[in-house]
Amino acid sequence: MKYNFDIKMERRGTNCEKWDFLEEAFGKKDLLALWVADMDFPAPPEVLDALHKKIDEGALGYPIAPDSLLKAITDWQDVRHGWKIGKETVTWAPGVVAGLAFSIMAYTKPGDGVIIQTPVYPPFYAIISESGRRIVKNPLKRANGRYVMDLEGLEKLVTPTCRTLILCSPHNPVARVWTREELEALSELAERKDMIIISDEIHQDLVYSDAKHISIAALSDEMSSRTVTFVAPSKTFNIAGMNSSVALIPDDKLRARYVSVLKRLHLSSLSILGLTAMETAYGKCAGWLDELMAYLEENRNLTEKFVRERMPKAKMDHPEGTYIFWIDFRGYGFDSEKLMDLLVNEAGVALNNGRNFGTEGDGFARINIGTNREMLKEALEKIAKALEAKF
């Protein structure tokens, strides 16, 4: 391999949320951090070199987004995901969550309902409620040993003032990569009920060899006309701190409404370093990503086997994508409060509290396997020993 993912990075003392916010978040700072969804790997060296070069130019004034960046984005969607789009489709967001919030402002009114498929990424709740909209839950259901969408339940929720769905694809935290058949069924409903789909696809590139990501907007012209898709290099290339994301909006009218919000908030451009990192990542770092995914897939397989063999009363579905996995500890009799007490105070490991993803997450925890294998093994061993000591 050209790139080394077994590297042991010391991130404490670098103003890193994942490692330097442990005491505030968990009450202890001497924990192994497998919570915040960034990785303990350096960004691709090509990205770091491009950033050094840009800084060495000396001037860090107002930037423009060059055509070469737009081409890098559209080529990436075409080559990696089979979605052909024109450069006019591309606009910006200072982070995917910000883009979702802007979309709520653009496509809904105060008092409207916005549908989410729970358990789901906690900021989804906040951006809806804080904008004066109603959170409308369409919980995922279980079928054939995994989470699936409840489309029958979804159809019952759609009304003239509740027809916007935030789709998490791939899904955080349940690590599903929706199949073509699932997305086509959702599309049929969306078209029939005149829905707008706001699709968070930030994890689109982090998909394992036994699954394939498909953008719902790529299914048909009809779906592209009612979908706003958000992607970013942030999770993929571990550059989340650049706060630079992409909104892909093929429909002229939907795009105009979104851009009007950006202009009203004076947020129509990204930072000069964010633009540099994005173009380099999408233009030069496909090889780095391929090696990363091979490494993460081994981490996934290790974690799945470990949970099955060493935590027999816990359950983890086979993860199809992302590097953040959803573990059900309820077989040990835990609610979230007792589970977090064991993880923090007995195992010494920081995982995300499943309850933060919705009431459906009580007794669950989310684990981040985006770290060197030695640390992952150590953290899993600490959790298993804490469980064995108690049970």
CORQUI-V489613 format. One record per run of one state. SS is the DSSP state (helix for helix, strand for strand, loop for the rest). FROM is the first residue (numbers start at 1). LEN is the number of residues. If there is no record, write none. Layout:
# CORQUI-V489613
SS|FROM|LEN + SS|FROM|LEN
This chain:
# CORQUI-V489613
loop|1|16 + helix|17|4 + loop|21|1 + helix|22|5 + loop|27|5 + strand|32|2 + loop|34|11 + helix|45|12 + loop|57|10 + helix|67|15 + loop|82|5 + helix|87|3 + strand|90|4 + loop|94|2 + helix|96|12 + loop|108|5 + strand|113|4 + loop|117|6 + helix|123|7 + loop|130|4 + strand|134|4 + loop|138|3 + strand|141|3 + loop|144|2 + strand|146|3 + loop|149|2 + helix|151|7 + loop|158|1 + strand|159|1 + loop|160|2 + strand|162|1 + loop|163|1 + strand|164|5 + loop|169|11 + helix|180|13 + loop|193|3 + strand|196|5 + loop|201|6 + strand|207|1 + loop|208|8 + helix|216|4 + loop|220|1 + helix|221|4 + loop|225|2 + strand|227|6 + loop|233|7 + helix|240|3 + loop|243|2 + strand|245|4 + loop|249|3 + helix|252|13 + loop|265|7 + helix|272|13 + loop|285|1 + helix|286|25 + loop|311|4 + strand|315|2 + loop|317|4 + strand|321|1 + loop|322|2 + strand|324|5 + loop|329|1 + helix|330|3 + loop|333|3 + helix|336|12 + loop|348|1 + strand|349|2 + loop|351|1 + strand|352|2 + helix|354|4 + loop|358|1 + helix|359|3 + loop|362|2 + strand|364|5 + loop|369|4 + helix|373|18 + loop|391|1
